[in-house]
């Protein structure tokens, strides 16, 4: 069994690559992006995995359902509703049924399992927790914003003074996620944002400890090539947390629980410094522009387990 820690729009590429060549893949998904919007419970990272594995994801945007329409959103805006968060008509159906099931005492894990089956997905998708907690941004003007508000509503333009995980001390890790780490042949941290996509998961104390126990089989894909993010705002978030903007900085940040870091074959200059941390390096192409790239990276990792 291969376990992948996934969050953000970039993680689905690696998940898709492994799912194409391995039957038994378990995806542990970040949930700190989840939020309530007009009394609908939205789960961006979980939905991206569901849509990506069911081949319904809008790959150009990286989120939502391909060829979706926005009739609801347009009408909603016309009658005075807030429309900063784009919900397509097909996407809306998922949020409604999820919210209905949650209100009827189903756990997020149960709802996710139900949706996985409805989308005919063979792999298991496990929320890191059934509890609600949030990645939040405090701006220099003292706004305290959910990550979706910060990044989508305000376009990520506000200056950041702090990033934190609200309610994390009251969160219980999904027991099935912990068991999956025990059962895995290989654990892979997808190239998601270390602060906003992977950080909310590895900051959970019992999950962090369990990862550390299985350190020898934990691989991470660098989200950086040199000092540039492959995609998204990783550099900005790392800077805010005083983390070196390089594959070495990623290795140091993850050093407590990874034994292997996959870096770009253009980043060999960082390899020795990373190995000095006791972390093996694997140098290869980590840019996934298409399914062939996704499968090739998955195969490269499988050959290293």
Order of alpha helices (4+ residues) and beta strands (2+ residues): beta-alpha-beta-beta-beta-alpha-alpha-alpha-alpha-beta-beta-beta-beta-alpha-beta-alpha-alpha-beta-beta-beta-alpha-alpha-beta-alpha-beta-alpha
